[in-house]
Amino acid sequence: MSLKIRLARGGAKKRPFYRIVIADARSPRDGRFIDRIGTFDPLKKKDDATRFVIDAEKAKDWLSKGAQPTDRVSRMLDSMGLMKRAERHNPEKAVPKKKAQERLATAAKAAEAAAAAAE
């Protein structure tokens, strides 16, 4: 059985509140879970101590048993110092696409021509 540490959504419409749960990877997001280890309230300020509450002992125990956290939960656990999250870096995502590169090249040529004409 593959275990995940993930967020289960609760709360009203447009007022999200999440429980951090241990669940089988095949069960639905808000469905059956094995253990509840904490809560996350995204509507609170980032510096609020009650925004992200987790039982550290339970989290360490489940991580040692092989439970895999989702990306969002791993960020939270990394901020608490319970695990080390691998940094994700995709520099190609910021590179302009083909047409934008062509526009930039024509603009650069026009700028060079204007600078040459000015001299």
Secondary structure, DSSP 8 states (H G I E B T S, - for coil): --EEEEEEEEEETTEEEEEEEEEETTS-TTS--SEEEEEE-TTS-TT-TTSEEE-HHHHHHHHHTT-EE-HHHHHHHHHHTSS-------GGGGS--HHHHHHHHHHHHHHHHHHHHH-
